[in-house]
Amino acid sequence: SQIHMPPSSALQDDKEYVGFATLPNQVHRKSVKKGFDFTLMVAGESGLGKSTLVNSLFLTDMYRDRKLLNAEERITQTVEITKHVVDIEEKGVKLRLTIVDTPGFGEAVNNTECWKPVADYIDQQFEQYFRDESGLNRKNIQDNRVHCCLYFISPFGHGLRPLDVEFMRALHQRVNIVPILAKADTLTPSEVERKKSKIREEIERYGIRIYQFPECDSDEDEDFKLQDQALKESIPFAVIGSNMVVEAKGRRVRGRLYPWGIVEVENPAHCDFVKLRTMLVKTHMQDLKDVTRETHYENYRAQCIQSMTRMVVKERNRKYGGTRHKCPPC
């Protein structure tokens, strides 16, 4: 019997192939098996469609157990933080989604510092992560840090209200803020553009640092670059939320039915819903997590270490009476 040897070029190629080219596949498999976490905060006054938008974005009912308050209860309500956790699976990829809501925000007669409970909550999540990271069991740390805050701006004002400015300035160093122009179906297309332009100008004027889209790499394909540019130009995202399915020209779509026609949630000509969902889920979810870890959390961590160092020095000075041992003269 004759033994067939592979061609020498194939043997040569095989010798030069080590195998680390499969590393991305290994990382991918491990990540998919572990699943992903994402924490999204929604903030803004009530009645701007926050709950509806979240349900529309993730095709789930996050608020089925919510108790609706009457007008009197809403006036006396204080800002509280509520968490809704849902596990979503799509094509074998698991996402543990946490929605952090802020009912009572902006509802009081005096809204001075009503952003404080929100800031405290974000700091508490950083503190918990810092403690877990510094502890012994660092293998199974649960990441509850807030990765993104959708801040809803009313379409009925002339731009940003003092409360909007105060909230975003208080939180922009703690979390990725993505501004949302709510209830866009109450505005004409030209009004939407005017309001967007005014809000962008005021964000710049008041020194508010909203989430910055990363620059595209030069080797990215042109379609991705165009999509990225369209997302940047859409800030603040003008959105409509609806979980109702209506009939439009023989098609069943999610939208709102008016006497003059239908507003389709997923029609880019009607609103920025698809752009927002693309940014949050398809293209920038990982970047939002990276910026949270590398910038906002690192800033918090550095402050903690600095504060701990100061306390140690203060305690040592108190213990030894602040005396400094001088070196003997040469």
RODO-2510 file (C-alpha; in nm, 4 decimals, decimal comma):
residues 330
     n   res          X          Y          Z
     1     s     0,0000     0,0000     0,0000
     2     q     0,1131     0,3500    -0,0813
     3     i     0,1267     0,6324     0,1748
     4     h     0,0141     0,9698     0,0376
     5     m     0,2079     1,2568     0,1913
     6     p     0,0536     1,6063     0,1880
     7     p     0,2347     1,8584    -0,0338
     8     s     0,5401     2,0145     0,1257
     9     s     0,3822     2,3641     0,1074
    10     a     0,0873     2,2439     0,3238
    11     l     0,3301     2,0993     0,5806
    12     q     0,5227     2,4264     0,5793
    13     d     0,2006     2,6297     0,6343
    14     d     0,0992     2,3974     0,9185
    15     k     0,4371     2,4420     1,0897
    16     e     0,4008     2,8190     1,0758
    17     y     0,0470     2,8122     1,2168
    18     v     0,0646     2,8313     1,5968
    19     g    -0,3080     2,8672     1,6660
    20     f    -0,3472     3,1941     1,8560
    21     a    -0,5629     3,3243     1,5691
    22     t    -0,8470     3,1339     1,7398
    23     l    -0,8201     3,3517     2,0546
    24     p    -1,1097     3,5845     1,9541
    25     n    -1,3333     3,2781     1,9105
    26     q    -1,2323     3,1508     2,2557
    27     v    -1,3068     3,4911     2,4134
    28     h    -1,6380     3,5064     2,2255
    29     r    -1,7426     3,1589     2,3438
    30     k    -1,6490     3,2377     2,7052
    31     s    -1,8352     3,5718     2,6975
    32     v    -2,1468     3,4185     2,5429
    33     k    -2,1464     3,1422     2,8019
    34     k    -2,1090     3,3910     3,0894
    35     g    -2,3668     3,6339     2,9498
    36     f    -2,3656     4,0139     2,9604
    37     d    -2,4807     4,2766     3,2132
    38     f    -2,6065     4,6231     3,1301
    39     t    -2,7553     4,8831     3,3652
    40     l    -2,9594     5,1637     3,2136
    41     m    -3,0954     5,4540     3,4168
    42     v    -3,3937     5,6599     3,2986
    43     a    -3,4469     6,0048     3,4473
    44     g    -3,6710     6,3028     3,3829
    45     e    -4,0083     6,4283     3,4998
    46     s    -4,3108     6,1965     3,4843
    47     g    -4,5394     6,1893     3,1824
    48     l    -4,2569     6,1991     2,9252
    49     g    -4,2960     5,8342     2,8187
    50     k    -3,9899     5,6867     2,9948
    51     s    -4,1533     5,3524     3,0789
    52     t    -4,3105     5,3157     2,7334
    53     l    -3,9778     5,3849     2,5629
    54     v    -3,7892     5,1285     2,7740
    55     n    -4,0538     4,8632     2,6986
    56     s    -4,0373     4,9519     2,3275
    57     l    -3,6552     4,9359     2,3210
    58     f    -3,6269     4,5892     2,4736
    59     l    -3,9669     4,4419     2,3708
    60     t    -4,0519     4,3595     2,7313
    61     d    -4,2904     4,4774     3,0032
    62     m    -4,0628     4,6051     3,2797
    63     y    -4,3311     4,7919     3,4729
    64     r    -4,6228     4,5471     3,5002
    65     d    -4,6266     4,5683     3,8849
    66     r    -4,6063     4,9460     3,9037
    67     k    -4,8641     5,1375     4,1125
    68     l    -4,9916     5,4515     3,9395
    69     l    -5,0155     5,7542     4,1708
    70     n    -5,2872     6,0182     4,1703
    71     a    -5,2071     6,3923     4,1476
    72     e    -5,2015     6,4454     4,5274
    73     e    -4,9680     6,1491     4,5865
    74     r    -4,7350     6,2696     4,3087
    75     i    -4,6960     6,6163     4,4669
    76     t    -4,5941     6,4708     4,8057
    77     q    -4,3755     6,1981     4,6536
    78     t    -3,9986     6,2203     4,7084
    79     v    -3,7387     6,0986     4,4627
    80     e    -3,6823     5,7281     4,5088
    81     i    -3,4806     5,4773     4,3114
    82     t    -3,6435     5,1610     4,1803
    83     k    -3,4739     4,8706     4,0030
    84     h    -3,6258     4,6333     3,7483
    85     v    -3,4167     4,3349     3,6359
    86     v    -3,5001     4,1185     3,3355
    87     d    -3,3049     3,8400     3,1653
    88     i    -3,3278     3,8588     2,7867
    89     e    -3,1972     3,5946     2,5463
    90     e    -3,1498     3,6413     2,1725
    91     k    -2,9859     3,3820     1,9447
    92     g    -2,8178     3,2151     2,2426
    93     v    -2,6764     3,5423     2,3808
    94     k    -2,7975     3,6244     2,7341
    95     l    -2,8319     3,9820     2,8588
    96     r    -2,9146     4,0643     3,2195
    97     l    -3,0722     4,4072     3,1829
    98     t    -3,1248     4,6313     3,4863
    99     i    -3,3430     4,9384     3,4471
   100     v    -3,3001     5,2002     3,7210
   101     d    -3,5963     5,4367     3,7390
   102     t    -3,6271     5,7630     3,9325
   103     p    -3,9990     5,8153     4,0134
   104     g    -4,0720     6,1442     4,1875
   105     f    -3,7930     6,3308     4,0053
   106     g    -3,8935     6,6930     3,9345
   107     e    -4,2409     6,6438     4,0868
   108     a    -4,2094     6,8575     4,4025
   109     v    -4,2941     7,2274     4,4346
   110     n    -3,9293     7,2893     4,5335
   111     n    -3,6940     7,0704     4,3256
   112     t    -3,3674     7,2029     4,4698
   113     e    -3,1062     6,9254     4,4656
   114     c    -3,3642     6,6617     4,3689
   115     w    -3,0800     6,5043     4,1683
   116     k    -2,8983     6,4163     4,4942
   117     p    -3,0644     6,0730     4,5555
   118     v    -2,9753     5,9805     4,1957
   119     a    -2,6105     6,0850     4,2408
   120     d    -2,5981     5,8989     4,5743
   121     y    -2,7313     5,5825     4,4111
   122     i    -2,4646     5,5924     4,1367
   123     d    -2,1928     5,6498     4,4002
   124     q    -2,3269     5,3608     4,6112
   125     q    -2,2891     5,1235     4,3149
   126     f    -1,9296     5,2440     4,2639
   127     e    -1,8626     5,1982     4,6369
   128     q    -2,0043     4,8442     4,6364
   129     y    -1,7939     4,7506     4,3333
   130     f    -1,4827     4,9030     4,4955
   131     r    -1,5428     4,6991     4,8137
   132     d    -1,6005     4,3775     4,6153
   133     e    -1,2920     4,4425     4,4035
   134     s    -1,0828     4,4957     4,7170
   135     g    -1,2231     4,1847     4,8886
   136     l    -1,1135     3,8232     4,8815
   137     n    -1,3808     3,6799     4,6515
   138     r    -1,3150     3,8836     4,3387
   139     k    -1,4078     3,6087     4,0955
   140     n    -1,7851     3,6548     4,1008
   141     i    -1,8302     4,0288     4,1324
   142     q    -2,1709     4,1476     4,0178
   143     d    -2,1476     4,4700     3,8212
   144     n    -2,4358     4,7002     3,9215
   145     r    -2,2607     5,0198     3,8109
   146     v    -2,4861     5,2455     3,5997
   147     h    -2,3537     5,2325     3,2428
   148     c    -2,5847     5,4878     3,0819
   149     c    -2,8459     5,7446     3,1831
   150     l    -3,1179     5,8406     2,9349
   151     y    -3,2207     6,1905     3,0436
   152     f    -3,5650     6,2915     2,9127
   153     i    -3,6158     6,6563     2,8160
   154     s    -3,9684     6,7955     2,7865
   155     p    -4,0733     6,8992     2,4336
   156     f    -4,2973     7,1750     2,5767
   157     g    -4,0267     7,4165     2,6943
   158     h    -3,7965     7,6459     2,4932
   159     g    -3,4935     7,4237     2,5502
   160     l    -3,3297     7,3127     2,8747
   161     r    -3,4948     7,4107     3,2028
   162     p    -3,2780     7,5067     3,5050
   163     l    -3,3562     7,1609     3,6535
   164     d    -3,2245     6,9880     3,3388
   165     v    -2,9003     7,1869     3,3525
   166     e    -2,8583     7,1251     3,7269
   167     f    -2,9204     6,7492     3,6925
   168     m    -2,6850     6,6926     3,3985
   169     r    -2,4060     6,9072     3,5448
   170     a    -2,4311     6,7219     3,8764
   171     l    -2,4115     6,3807     3,7103
   172     h    -2,1943     6,4186     3,3992
   173     q    -1,8774     6,3153     3,5875
   174     r    -2,0472     6,0061     3,7282
   175     v    -2,2350     5,8521     3,4344
   176     n    -2,2708     5,8529     3,0549
   177     i    -2,5615     6,0912     2,9884
   178     v    -2,7583     6,0499     2,6638
   179     p    -3,0161     6,3313     2,6254
   180     i    -3,3598     6,2393     2,4890
   181     l    -3,6139     6,4812     2,3410
   182     a    -3,9332     6,3140     2,4612
   183     k    -4,2737     6,2844     2,2892
   184     a    -4,1429     6,3946     1,9496
   185     d    -4,4881     6,3298     1,7976
   186     t    -4,6126     6,6510     1,9661
   187     l    -4,3754     6,8546     1,7442
   188     t    -4,3531     6,9211     1,3705
   189     p    -4,0296     6,8119     1,1929
   190     s    -3,9055     7,1737     1,1762
   191     e    -3,9810     7,2225     1,5492
   192     v    -3,7858     6,9037     1,6285
   193     e    -3,4808     7,0375     1,4419
   194     r    -3,5053     7,3797     1,6090
   195     k    -3,5348     7,2282     1,9575
   196     k    -3,2468     6,9864     1,8947
   197     s    -3,0246     7,2717     1,7788
   198     k    -3,1177     7,4848     2,0839
   199     i    -3,0564     7,1966     2,3278
   200     r    -2,7152     7,1176     2,1703
   201     e    -2,6182     7,4846     2,1924
   202     e    -2,7242     7,5049     2,5600
   203     i    -2,5430     7,1803     2,6482
   204     e    -2,2254     7,3388     2,5123
   205     r    -2,2895     7,6780     2,6730
   206     y    -2,3423     7,5314     3,0214
   207     g    -2,0365     7,3032     2,9945
   208     i    -2,2396     6,9809     3,0199
   209     r    -2,0349     6,6754     2,9173
   210     i    -2,2748     6,4270     2,7650
   211     y    -2,1650     6,0854     2,6326
   212     q    -1,9122     6,1322     2,3515
   213     f    -1,9210     5,8837     2,0663
   214     p    -1,5727     5,7401     2,0075
   215     e    -1,3978     5,8373     1,6875
   216     c    -1,4155     5,5749     1,4120
   217     d    -1,0933     5,3924     1,3219
   218     s    -0,9594     5,4768     0,9777
   219     d    -1,0001     5,1139     0,8654
   220     e    -1,3754     5,1007     0,9500
   221     d    -1,5983     5,0494     0,6469
   222     e    -1,7749     5,3539     0,5011
   223     d    -2,1255     5,2362     0,5963
   224     f    -2,0286     5,2161     0,9638
   225     k    -1,8676     5,5634     0,9479
   226     l    -2,1836     5,7118     0,7926
   227     q    -2,4037     5,5388     1,0531
   228     d    -2,1803     5,6693     1,3336
   229     q    -2,1945     6,0237     1,1940
   230     a    -2,5760     6,0033     1,1706
   231     l    -2,5923     5,8977     1,5382
   232     k    -2,3717     6,1907     1,6483
   233     e    -2,5859     6,4382     1,4541
   234     s    -2,9087     6,3007     1,6073
   235     i    -2,8285     6,4123     1,9650
   236     p    -3,0601     6,4681     2,1468
   237     f    -3,2540     6,1677     2,0151
   238     a    -3,6136     6,2716     1,9373
   239     v    -3,8195     5,9665     2,0297
   240     i    -4,1697     5,8222     2,0406
   241     g    -4,2533     5,5104     2,2395
   242     s    -4,5492     5,2798     2,1799
   243     n    -4,6245     4,9155     2,2456
   244     m    -4,9442     4,9226     2,0404
   245     v    -4,9538     4,7493     1,7033
   246     v    -5,1543     4,9444     1,4441
   247     e    -5,2423     4,8922     1,0769
   248     a    -5,0557     5,1167     0,8302
   249     k    -5,0983     5,0674     0,4533
   250     g    -5,1619     4,6958     0,4974
   251     r    -4,8662     4,6540     0,7350
   252     r    -4,8821     4,5945     1,1098
   253     v    -4,6447     4,8350     1,2851
   254     r    -4,5808     4,9636     1,6356
   255     g    -4,6998     5,3203     1,6539
   256     r    -4,9605     5,5753     1,7532
   257     l    -5,2867     5,6328     1,5696
   258     y    -5,4010     5,9949     1,5254
   259     p    -5,6952     6,1439     1,3320
   260     w    -5,4466     6,2796     1,0772
   261     g    -5,2437     5,9591     1,0357
   262     i    -5,0091     5,7107     1,2000
   263     v    -4,6761     5,7809     1,3688
   264     e    -4,4549     5,4732     1,3341
   265     v    -4,2089     5,4157     1,6175
   266     e    -3,9588     5,2291     1,3964
   267     n    -3,9791     5,4602     1,0944
   268     p    -3,6592     5,6736     1,0811
   269     a    -3,8543     5,9437     0,8940
   270     h    -4,0854     5,9826     1,1962
   271     c    -3,8400     5,9759     1,4906
   272     d    -3,4934     5,8659     1,6158
   273     f    -3,6125     5,5510     1,7950
   274     v    -3,4215     5,3126     1,5633
   275     k    -3,1038     5,5237     1,5936
   276     l    -3,1282     5,5203     1,9738
   277     r    -3,1818     5,1438     1,9824
   278     t    -2,8952     5,0893     1,7361
   279     m    -2,6625     5,3005     1,9523
   280     l    -2,7668     5,1450     2,2840
   281     v    -2,7765     4,7817     2,1778
   282     k    -2,6032     4,7140     1,8465
   283     t    -2,3075     4,9516     1,8278
   284     h    -2,2172     5,1300     2,1545
   285     m    -2,3265     4,9148     2,4507
   286     q    -1,9717     4,7889     2,5070
   287     d    -1,8247     5,1392     2,4733
   288     l    -2,0725     5,2719     2,7329
   289     k    -1,9487     4,9970     2,9687
   290     d    -1,5828     5,0710     2,8867
   291     v    -1,6205     5,4467     2,9525
   292     t    -1,7981     5,3680     3,2820
   293     r    -1,5100     5,1421     3,3880
   294     e    -1,2148     5,3408     3,2525
   295     t    -1,3330     5,6965     3,3246
   296     h    -1,6211     5,7346     3,5722
   297     y    -1,5350     5,4415     3,7994
   298     e    -1,1599     5,5096     3,7832
   299     n    -1,2223     5,8714     3,8909
   300     y    -1,4279     5,7456     4,1866
   301     r    -1,1641     5,4841     4,2735
   302     a    -0,8828     5,7420     4,2612
   303     q    -1,0807     5,9708     4,4971
   304     c    -1,1365     5,6781     4,7380
   305     i    -0,7654     5,5877     4,7445
   306     q    -0,6711     5,9551     4,7875
   307     s    -0,9200     5,9915     5,0739
   308     m    -0,7937     5,6699     5,2426
   309     t    -0,4331     5,7891     5,2114
   310     r    -0,5231     6,1260     5,3691
   311     m    -0,6945     5,9476     5,6597
   312     v    -0,3898     5,7254     5,7199
   313     v    -0,1553     6,0282     5,7172
   314     k    -0,3905     6,2233     5,9479
   315     e    -0,4125     5,9282     6,1900
   316     r    -0,0337     5,8838     6,1890
   317     n     0,0203     6,2558     6,2556
   318     r    -0,2327     6,2441     6,5407
   319     k    -0,0641     5,9362     6,6908
   320     y     0,2884     6,0737     6,6746
   321     g     0,1951     6,4331     6,7543
   322     g     0,2811     6,5551     6,4064
   323     t     0,6570     6,5431     6,4830
   324     r     0,8859     6,4890     6,1927
   325     h     1,2167     6,3094     6,2412
   326     k     1,4894     6,5193     6,0905
   327     c     1,7900     6,3616     5,9236
   328     p     2,1142     6,4152     6,1165
   329     p     2,3332     6,6859     5,9612
   330     c     2,5959     6,5607     5,7176
***
